[in-house]
Amino acid sequence: MRQASGELEIGTRGAGLTEVTVPVHDWVTESGIATGLLTLFVRHTSASLLIQENAAPAARRDLEAYFARLAPESDLYEHDDEGPDDMPAHLRAALTATSLSIPVAGGRPVFGTWQGIYLFEHRRAPQRRRVALHLIGS
């Protein structure tokens, strides 16, 4: 049994989905581990991780619009230390995932045909986000 750990730094353009499938795939390949379990963890409270449709951009736009309606910016929140998008970002992160587990086979993360990994940025301004990676296997 072997382990590998690392971190990706992902730049976002502000609120929305940023695909990170390729850098994650490359990291797994470089690890040399052929079979195992990959865990990803976003190290922030106002961003999250998703496995989502990676072929139709409309699916991502609809997802982003849904979360904007579900947790809108508002002056009704008490927590606004970093601005009006602060608390909605925390709510959106709480409703999604901060970690993902993905099987690895043949030296590659295992996905369905149209699946990709996304960092879901919940703040309006561009950010630098860190995603921790851990792979265990052989």
C-alpha positions in Angstrom: 0.0 0.0 0.0 1.3 3.4 -1.0 0.2 7.0 -0.3 0.6 10.3 -2.1 -0.4 13.7 -0.9 -0.2 17.1 -2.5 -2.1 20.3 -3.1 -3.4 22.2 -6.2 -3.7 26.0 -6.2 -6.7 27.0 -8.4 -7.4 30.5 -9.6 -11.0 31.4 -10.1 -12.6 34.2 -12.1 -15.1 34.8 -9.3 -18.4 33.1 -8.7 -19.0 30.0 -10.7 -17.6 26.6 -11.6 -14.0 26.1 -12.6 -13.1 22.7 -14.0 -10.1 21.0 -12.3 -10.4 17.5 -13.9 -7.2 17.8 -15.9 -4.9 19.0 -13.1 -6.3 16.3 -10.8 -5.9 13.6 -13.5 -2.3 14.8 -14.1 -1.5 14.6 -10.4 -2.9 11.1 -10.1 -0.8 10.0 -13.1 2.3 11.5 -11.6 1.7 9.7 -8.3 2.4 6.4 -10.0 -0.4 4.8 -8.0 -2.5 2.6 -10.3 -5.4 1.5 -8.1 -6.8 3.2 -5.0 -8.9 5.9 -3.6 -8.4 9.6 -4.2 -9.7 12.2 -1.7 -9.9 15.9 -2.6 -10.5 18.6 0.1 -11.1 22.3 -0.5 -9.4 24.3 2.2 -11.9 27.1 2.3 -15.3 27.9 3.8 -16.7 29.8 0.8 -15.9 27.4 -2.0 -16.8 23.7 -2.6 -16.1 20.8 -4.8 -18.6 19.0 -7.2 -18.6 16.2 -9.7 -20.8 17.5 -12.5 -21.7 17.4 -16.2 -18.7 18.6 -18.2 -20.1 18.6 -21.7 -23.0 21.0 -21.8 -22.2 24.5 -20.5 -25.9 25.2 -20.0 -25.9 22.6 -17.2 -23.2 24.5 -15.3 -25.0 27.9 -15.9 -28.3 26.4 -14.6 -26.5 25.1 -11.5 -24.9 28.4 -10.8 -28.2 30.3 -11.3 -30.0 27.8 -9.0 -27.6 28.4 -6.1 -27.8 32.2 -6.7 -31.5 31.9 -6.2 -31.2 29.5 -3.3 -28.8 31.6 -1.3 -29.1 35.2 -2.7 -27.1 38.2 -1.6 -29.2 40.1 1.0 -28.9 42.6 3.8 -30.8 40.1 6.0 -27.7 38.2 7.0 -25.9 39.2 10.2 -22.6 37.8 8.9 -21.2 40.2 6.3 -17.6 40.7 7.5 -16.2 40.5 3.9 -19.2 42.0 2.1 -22.7 41.1 0.9 -21.5 37.9 -0.8 -19.9 36.6 2.4 -22.8 34.7 4.1 -24.4 33.5 0.8 -21.0 32.0 -0.1 -20.9 30.1 3.3 -24.5 28.9 2.8 -23.7 27.6 -0.8 -20.6 25.8 0.5 -22.7 24.2 3.3 -25.2 22.9 0.8 -22.5 21.3 -1.4 -19.3 19.4 -0.6 -15.9 20.3 0.7 -14.5 16.9 0.0 -14.8 14.2 -2.7 -13.7 10.6 -2.9 -13.0 9.2 -6.3 -11.9 5.7 -7.2 -8.6 5.3 -9.2 -8.2 2.4 -11.6 -5.6 2.0 -14.3 -3.7 5.0 -13.0 -6.7 7.3 -13.7 -9.6 8.7 -11.7 -12.7 6.8 -12.6 -15.5 9.0 -14.1 -18.7 8.5 -16.0 -18.8 9.7 -19.6 -19.9 13.2 -18.9 -18.4 13.8 -15.4 -15.8 16.3 -14.4 -14.4 17.7 -11.2 -15.3 21.4 -10.4 -14.2 23.9 -7.9 -17.4 25.9 -7.1 -16.4 29.4 -6.2 -19.1 31.2 -4.2 -17.5 34.6 -3.9 -17.8 37.3 -6.6 -14.2 38.3 -6.7 -11.4 36.2 -8.2 -9.7 34.0 -5.6 -6.8 31.6 -5.2 -8.1 28.4 -3.8 -6.2 25.4 -2.4 -7.3 21.9 -2.8 -5.6 19.1 -0.8 -5.2 15.7 -2.5 -4.6 12.4 -0.9 -4.3 9.1 -2.8 -4.0 5.7 -1.2 -3.5 2.5 -3.1 -1.0 0.4 -5.0 
